[in-house]
């Protein structure tokens, strides 16, 4: 998974065979500070690809965080997703179909995508507001480890936990500072990608 932020990105970026170099040249990667540009709102490039030996991807989300009146706020945006799903009136994309067979602790890649990518613009961007943005990528549902164990032992899965999970990865944030207009260059912070198993 990769995340970039800059000014003037559009979907034509992906037509280039060297879009990563363009992204670095015209913006900053995850783990960096993005300085303001007067009269312009930033664009975000998100890209993710599945592990060759693992499950397909369900969706890419961007999580935006900010503070106001001493309180912390976050908003989760679905920005790229697999299959022919359409966002609802709340902007949320419906859940991807599960292919998990709980009894055999198996799944298929009949749904989801091998790769997802998008150039995204924040619909609520405020140039006067400090904010951070990071990416979360979700796989399609797969059996939970306890479901694998139950199938191996020939017993029913435990009732106290969900039989499936959606593995996910996330990036370091990109920080937008509204008061950094005098900075000479973006400050790059160490970037990282973390993978965790979380029950939806």
LINKACOR-V310871 format. One record per backbone hydrogen bond with DSSP energy under -0.5 kcal/mol. NH is the residue of the N-H (numbers start at 1). CO is the residue of the C=O. If there is no record, write none. Layout:
NH|CO ; NH|CO
//
This chain:
2|47 ; 4|45 ; 5|28 ; 6|43 ; 7|26 ; 13|10 ; 14|11 ; 15|12 ; 16|12 ; 16|13 ; 19|16 ; 22|18 ; 23|19 ; 24|20 ; 25|21 ; 26|22 ; 27|23 ; 27|24 ; 28|5 ; 30|3 ; 31|173 ; 32|29 ; 33|187 ; 34|175 ; 35|33 ; 36|177 ; 40|37 ; 43|6 ; 44|120 ; 45|4 ; 46|44 ; 46|118 ; 47|2 ; 48|116 ; 50|114 ; 54|51 ; 57|113 ; 58|138 ; 59|138 ; 60|80 ; 61|136 ; 62|77 ; 63|134 ; 64|62 ; 64|75 ; 65|132 ; 66|73 ; 68|71 ; 71|68 ; 73|66 ; 75|64 ; 77|62 ; 77|75 ; 79|60 ; 79|77 ; 80|60 ; 82|58 ; 85|82 ; 88|92 ; 91|88 ; 94|86 ; 101|106 ; 102|100 ; 105|101 ; 106|101 ; 113|57 ; 116|48 ; 118|46 ; 120|44 ; 120|118 ; 122|42 ; 123|121 ; 125|122 ; 129|126 ; 131|176 ; 132|65 ; 133|174 ; 134|63 ; 136|61 ; 137|169 ; 138|59 ; 139|167 ; 140|56 ; 142|165 ; 144|163 ; 147|144 ; 148|144 ; 149|145 ; 150|146 ; 151|147 ; 152|148 ; 153|149 ; 154|150 ; 155|150 ; 161|158 ; 165|142 ; 166|198 ; 167|165 ; 168|196 ; 169|137 ; 170|194 ; 171|135 ; 172|192 ; 174|133 ; 175|32 ; 176|131 ; 176|174 ; 177|34 ; 177|175 ; 178|176 ; 180|177 ; 183|180 ; 188|186 ; 189|31 ; 194|170 ; 196|168 ; 198|166 ; 198|196
//
